[in-house]
Amino acid sequence: LTHWQQIKACMSIRDPWARASEAIRLHEAHRALGAGAQAVRVDSAEALQLLEQKSERILTKLQEQWLAPFLQSNYGRTVIREARGDPEFAALPTLDEEGDWVEMLSGAVAKAAHAVIVVDMLESGTPMVGANEMFEKLTGYERDSVIGQNCRFLQGELTEQEVVAKIVTSMRDAQELSVELTNYRLDGTSFRNSITLMPVRDINGLYCYSIAVMADVATMTETVMVELERLRVLLPRKCNVDRARRVPPLDLIQVSDAVRRQRGLDKLVCLTNMDRCLSALLEDPEGLEAFREHLSTSRTAPAQLAMVMAVRELSTRPAAVRAERAVQVAREHLLPGEWDPEDPEELQHQLITAASAAMHSIAEERLATFIASSSSDAAVKRLQLRVETSVAGLAHLLWDGYQVPPDCA
C-alpha cells in the first residue's frame, strides 16, 4: 500500500522535471528492494511507465486479498458510514441498502483473478445480478448482456446434466459445492469449468444470494489453485441487509387488479389459451373487424375465418331452416364430394368439425401475431380474460424460498 501511495504521489507532481526525477528515484528504490532486480537503468519516460504498471498490479493485489474482507468487517462498515457524512464521499453506497450490497461486492471482486458471479435466490428465475471482468474473459459474454439471466446459457450439448442436477440441489438447499462440468463460451467453444457455489444469508439468516467462483480447469496450475482457494475463503457468506423486509409474503392465488390490467399481462393471458381467446374475440365486433384486417395479407386465413363465422351463425338458426342453410354453407366452404346434401345431420357435423379445425389453425398460426401487434390493444383490453388455472393446488411443489411473482400467480 505504501508503494502504491508513493507511485500515485509521484504521478500527481505537476512539474515535468520534478516528476521525472522522482519517477527514476522510485524506480531505482523499488528495483533495489525486488528479487531478481534488473541491472539496466531506464530513462524517466520508461520509469513512469513501469511505475504505472506496478501501481495497477499493486492495486489489483490489494483488491483481491484485502478489500472484500475489509468491506465486510465492522470497521469497514463504520468507515463507510462516517465517510457518507463528508460531502466529498456522499455518493458512497451504504451496506444497509439491499441493491448496494451487490454493487459493493461486485466492486470488490471487479479485478479478481477469477470469475465471480452473484445470483439472486429470491428473484424469479434466480437471475445473475453481478459479474466481474474475469467472467467476461472466461466466457466471452459481456456483463450487461447477461445480468438478469439465469446461468443456463452457459450450458450446451455436452454439459453433464447429472452435474447440473447437483448444482440445482446445492442452490436450492443453500449448500456449498465444488464441481467441474462442461460449459460453453459465447463463440461456441467448450471448456471445463471449475465452479464453487457459496450461499449468502442476510442479517436474519434468510438465504438470499449465491456466489459462484469459476475457473477454466485447463489453466489451473498449483499457484492458480492456491489463489482460487484464497478467493473462496475471502468471499462473504453473510450480507448486512434485511431481504425479508423487501420481499413481502405473497398469496399464491391473489393477483391484484392493477397488475392484471396491464396491457402486456393481458396479452400474455390471451396467449395462454389462444382457442379461448379467439372465441372471445369473435364475440367482439370491433375486435373481429381488427382481426379481419390483420388476416387480409393471408391467402387462406380470411376464408377460414369466414367459414368459422358462417358455422357459428348456423347454430343460431331455427332447426326448421338449419338443414337448408347448412347446404349453402357447405357449397361455399367445402369441396365437392366431401359432403352429402341428403344427410343433413351428418353435414352439420362435418361443418362443425371443419370449422373447429379452421379455428384451431387460425389460433395457432395467426392469433399470436395479432395479439402481439398494436392493432389488438383495444380488443385485448375489452376481452379481460381471466386465468383459469390456479397454482394454489401446486404450492407443495414450490421451493419455500421462491417467491412467486404476481404475474405468474
N, C-alpha and C positions, 0 to 999 in steps of 0.2 A: 504494500500500500504506500509506503514511503517512497519507493522508486517511482510509482505512478504519479504521486503528488509532485515529485521533483521534475518529472518529464512535463507535466501539464503546466507547471510554473515556468519552465523554460520556453514552452510553446507560446506562452502569453506575453513574453517580452516583446515590446514594440520595436525597439531599436534593432535593426538587422545585424549590425556588427556585434552588439552585446548578445543577441540571441545565438548567433553562430559560435561565438566563443564559449557560451555556456553549454551549447549542444556538444561541442568537442570535449569539453571538460567532463560532462556527464557520461558521454560515451566511453571515454577512457576509464573513468571511475567504475562504471558498471562492467566494462570488459575485464578490468583487473580482478573484480570480485567473482566473475563467472568461471566455471570449469571449462577447460579447453578453449580459452580465450584466443581470439585472432591475434596474430602478431603484426598484421598490416594496419597502418594508420589510415584514416579516412579524412576526407575534407568535410567542411561544415555542412554542405548540402546532403551528403550521404549520411553524416551523423544525424541530422534532423530526421531523415527518412527512416533510419534504423531505430531511432528513439520512438518515433510514431508507431512503428510496427511492434516494438516492445511494449508500448503503452496498451495497445489493443490486446496483446497476449496476456498481460498482467490483469487487465480488466475482465477478460473472459475467465481467467482462473479464479479471480475473486468472486465473480458472479456464480460460477459453478459450485464452488466449495463453501462459500460463506453467506451469500446473500439470502438464500431461501431459509436457512435456519434462523438468521437474524430477524427476518420479517415475521417469523412465527414465534419469536421469543417475546416475553413480557416487556423487555427493554426496548425491542424494536417497535412494538405497538405504542409504547409510551412516547418514544421519539417522534413517531409519525403524528400522533395525536397532538403533541406540543407544537410540532412544526406547522400544523394547519392553522395555528393562531397567527403565524407570521404571514403578512400579505404576499411575500415572495414565494411562499410554498402553499398558498391557499388551494391550489389545484390538486394537491396530493390527495389520493383516494383514501378513504377510511376502511379499515378492516371490518367495521360494523355493518357495512353495506354488502348485500349478497353478491351483486354483479362485480363489485370491485375486488372481491377476494380472488376471483378467477383472473381478473386483469393483472393483479399484483403477482399471482403465481406465474402467469404467462410471462410477465416481465422478468421474473426471477430466473426462469429457465430459457429465456429467449436465445441466449448464446451458449446453452449447454451443448456438450459434445455429442449428445444422443437425442433421438427423437422423443418428445414428450407431448402427450395429448391429455386433455381433460374432457370427461364425458359427464353430462348432467343426468343423474339417475332419477330425477323427479320430473323430467320433461318427457312428453310422449315421444316414443321412438328412440330414447336415450341418445340424443344428438351430441356431437362434438361441440364444445364451447370454447376450447382453447387448443392451440398447437404452436410449437416453436419452429425456428428456422430449420433445424435438422430434420424435422418431419418433412418439410418441403424437399430437402436434398435427398432424403431416403426414398420418398415415394414419387416425387415429381409433381405432386399436387400442390397448388398454391393454397395457402390457408383460407383466404377469402372464399375460395370456390367450394370448400368442404365444411366450413363452420355451419352448424345446423343440420348436418347429415349424420346418419348412422355410419359406423366404420365398415359396414359390409361392402362398400365399394372397393375395398382392398382385396376382396375375395375373387377367385376365378376358378377355372376348370379343375385345377389340381389341388385346390385348397382342401385340406383334410377336414371333413365335416365332423369327425369324432373329436378333433381338437376344438373346432368351433363350438361344439356342444359343451366342452369343458369350460370354455371362456364364458358362454352364456350362463352356465350354472354358477361359476365363480362370481360373476357380476350380480346375478340375482340374489345370491346368498351372502354378498359382502365379504368374500374370502379372498385373500391374496393368492396369486397364482403366477407361476412362471412356466411358459410353454414355448415351443417352436412350431411354426406352421408355414405353409407356402402362401405368400401374398403376391400381389401384382402391382407394379408401378403404373403410372399414367401412360407410359409408352407401350405397355403390354408385356414387358419383361417380368419374369417371376424372380423372387428372391426368398431365401429362408429368413423369416422374421422371428427374432427372439423377443417375446413380449412378457413383461411383468405387469400385473394388474394390482393396484393398491386401492382399497376402499377409503373414502374420506367421510367422516361424520361431523355434524355441526355441534354446537355447544350443548345441545340436548341429546346427543347421541344418535340423531337421525341420519341414516345413510343417504347422502345427497350427491356425492361425486365419486367418480372412479378415475384414477390417474393411471395411464399406461405409459411405460417406457419401452421403446422399440429400438432394435439394433439389427443390422444386417449380419447374420451369422458368419458370412464369408470374410468379414473384416474384423472378427473378434479375436485379437491376439490376447496374450496373457495380460498385457498392460491395459488394453481396452476393457477387458473383463473386470479388472480392478477398479477402473474409473466408473464403469457401469454400476458396479455394486455400491460404490460410494454415493453415486447419484440416487440410487434406490433408497439408501438409508436416509439421505438428507430430505427427501421429499416428504411433505406433511401427511399425516393421517387424520388430522383434525382441522377444521376451519372455524374461525371465530365469528360465525354468523348464526342466525336463527332461521333456518329454512322453513320450519313448520309454520312460523308466523306469516310467511309469504306464500304458502301453498294451502289455502283453505280447504277443509274437507269438502267432498263433492258427492252429492246424491247421484248414484249411477243412473237413475231414471228421470232426474229433474233437468230439463232443458229450458232455459229462460226464453221467453217470447222475443226479447230483444235480440238474442243471438240467432234464434230460428228465423227471424225476419230478414237477416242479412241476405242480400241478393246471391252472393256466392254460395252460401249454405243452402238456400232454397233450390238453387240449380243442382247442387250436389244431391239433395234429397230426390229430385226428379230423376237423376241418373241412377239412383239405387234400384229403381224398378221402372224401366222405361215403358213396358207394356201398360202399367197402371197410369203412368204419366201421359202416354198417348191417348188413352181412353178419356182422361180428364180434359186433355187438350181439344179433343173432338167435340166436347160439350161446350166449349167456349168459342163463340162465333168470331170474335176478334182474333183470338189466338189461332184458330183454324185458318183464317184468312192469311195471317202472317206465315203460317207453316206452309200453306199452298204456294205462297210467293217464294219461300225458301226452296221448295221442291221443283220450281219451274225449270231449273237447269238440268234436271234428270230426265232421261228418256222414258223410264218405266215407272218411277215413283208416283207421278201425277195420276196415271191410270190405276195404279194400285190403290191410291187414296180414294179415287172416285168409286171403285168397286166397294171398298170398305163402307163409304158413306151410303151407297145405294143399298147394301145389305142391311145396314143399321136402320135405314128408313123403311125397308121392307118389313122389319119386325114390328113396326108400329101400325102397319095396315090391318084392317079387319080381316078375319080369316076368310071371309067370302071372296075377297079380291086379291088375297095374298098369292094364290097359285098363279093367277094371270100375270101379276106384277113380277113374280119370280121368273117366268119365262122371258119377260122383257129384259130383266137384269142379266140373265144368262146369255141372251143373244148379244148384249153389249160387252160383256166382260169374260165370257168363257168361250173356248174354242169349239167349233162344230165337232160333233162326235164325242165330246166329253160329257154331255148331259142328255137326259131323256125327258122330253116335254110331257110324256104320257104318265110319268110318275112324279106328281107334284111334291110329295113328302120327301122323296129321295133327292129331288132337285134342290129343295130348300136346304137340305142337309149338306149337299155339295157346295152350295153358295156360302153357307156359314163356314165350312171348312176352308174354302178358298179365301174368304175374307179374313179369317183368323191367321192364315199363313201370310197373306199380304200385309196385315197389320204388324205381325211379328217382324217381317222383313223390313218394313219402314222403320220400326222402332230400333232395330239393331243397326241398320245401315245409314239412316238419315236423321233420326231424332237427336242423337248426341251432338252433331254439328249445329243443329238448330238451337238447342239449349245453350251451347257454348257461345252462340252469336248474340249480339246486342238486340237482334230482332225479337228475341224471346223474352226480353226483360219484363215488359208489361204483362205478358201472358203468365210467366212464372210467378210473378207477384200475386196475380189473381188466383192461380191454382191453389197455393198454400197447402201443398201436400203434406201429410204427416208421416213420420217414420213409424211404420207398423211394428217393426221388430225391436223389442226392448232387450237390453243386456242385463236387466235386473236378475234374470234367472241364471245368468252365466257368471255371476260375481265370484263364485268359488273357483273359477278358472283363472282369475286375475291375480298377479303377484301383488301382495298387500302394500308394497312400496310404490306401486304405479298409480298415478293419479289420472283417471280417465278425463280427457279434455271435454269441455261442454259440447262441442260439435260432434262428438263421437258417442255420446251417452245414449 
